[in-house]
Amino acid sequence: MPIYEYECEKCGHRVERFQNLQDEEVKICEKCGGPVRRLISRTAFVLKGSGWYLTDHPSKSRKEGMKAEKKTEGGETKGEKGKKEKSETT
């Protein structure tokens, strides 16, 4: 069942409701009686499975390719860069 969030246009009171699609929308604020509007809220969204991101469980050949890309982009890997910066500051 979806969760809908409403906000009163008069007093700013917010409320969440578990509602079926057939249920009537909330139209009046329970605190002040003013008009309410339904908000669009962020949802929990999880991508599962392979292939969504390059960094998700790459194959052995992909890991080697990623290391090669890092070296050609900056000339150094991230770890080597950090070591070099530390030695220059001390």
C-alpha positions as CSV (number, residue, x, y, z in Angstrom):
1,M,0.0,0.0,0.0
2,P,1.5,3.4,-1.0
3,I,2.3,6.1,1.5
4,Y,1.1,9.6,0.6
5,E,2.3,12.8,2.2
6,Y,0.1,15.8,2.5
7,E,0.9,19.4,3.6
8,C,-1.5,22.1,4.8
9,E,-1.4,25.3,2.7
10,K,-2.5,27.3,5.7
11,C,-0.5,26.1,8.7
12,G,2.2,23.9,7.1
13,H,1.2,20.8,9.1
14,R,2.5,17.6,7.3
15,V,0.9,14.2,7.6
16,E,1.6,10.8,6.0
17,R,-1.1,8.3,5.2
18,F,-1.1,4.7,4.1
19,Q,-3.8,4.6,1.4
20,N,-5.1,2.3,-1.3
21,L,-5.4,3.8,-4.8
22,Q,-9.2,3.7,-4.3
23,D,-9.1,5.6,-1.1
24,E,-10.2,9.3,-1.2
25,E,-7.4,11.9,-0.9
26,V,-7.1,14.0,2.2
27,K,-8.5,17.5,1.4
28,I,-8.8,19.2,4.7
29,C,-6.1,19.7,7.4
30,E,-6.9,17.8,10.6
31,K,-5.3,20.6,12.8
32,C,-6.7,23.8,11.3
33,G,-9.2,22.8,8.7
34,G,-7.3,24.5,5.9
35,P,-6.8,23.0,2.4
36,V,-4.0,20.4,1.9
37,R,-2.0,19.4,-1.1
38,R,-0.3,16.1,-1.8
39,L,3.5,16.2,-1.9
40,I,5.8,14.1,-4.0
41,S,8.2,12.5,-1.7
42,R,11.5,10.7,-2.2
43,T,11.2,6.9,-2.3
44,A,13.6,4.1,-1.3
45,F,14.9,2.9,-4.6
46,V,17.4,0.0,-4.9
47,L,18.8,-1.3,-8.1
48,K,19.6,-5.0,-7.9
49,G,21.4,-7.3,-10.3
50,S,24.4,-7.0,-12.4
51,G,25.1,-4.2,-14.9
52,W,23.7,-1.2,-13.1
53,Y,27.0,0.4,-12.2
54,L,30.5,-0.1,-13.5
55,T,31.8,-0.4,-9.9
56,D,29.3,-3.1,-8.9
57,H,31.0,-6.5,-8.7
58,P,33.2,-6.0,-11.8
59,S,34.7,-9.1,-13.4
60,K,38.5,-9.7,-13.1
61,S,39.1,-8.3,-16.6
62,R,37.0,-5.2,-15.8
63,K,38.9,-4.6,-12.6
64,E,42.2,-4.7,-14.5
65,G,40.8,-2.3,-17.1
66,M,39.7,0.1,-14.4
67,K,43.2,0.1,-12.9
68,A,44.7,0.8,-16.3
69,E,42.2,3.7,-16.8
70,K,43.2,5.3,-13.5
71,K,46.8,5.1,-14.4
72,T,46.4,6.7,-17.8
73,E,44.0,9.5,-16.6
74,G,46.2,10.8,-13.8
75,G,49.5,9.1,-14.3
76,E,49.1,7.7,-10.7
77,T,46.6,5.5,-8.9
78,K,44.6,7.0,-6.1
79,G,46.8,5.4,-3.4
80,E,50.0,6.5,-5.0
81,K,48.8,10.1,-5.2
82,G,47.9,10.2,-1.5
83,K,51.3,8.9,-0.5
84,K,53.0,11.5,-2.7
85,E,51.0,14.4,-1.2
86,K,51.8,13.2,2.4
87,S,55.5,13.1,1.7
88,E,55.5,16.6,0.1
89,T,53.7,18.1,3.2
90,T,56.0,16.6,5.8
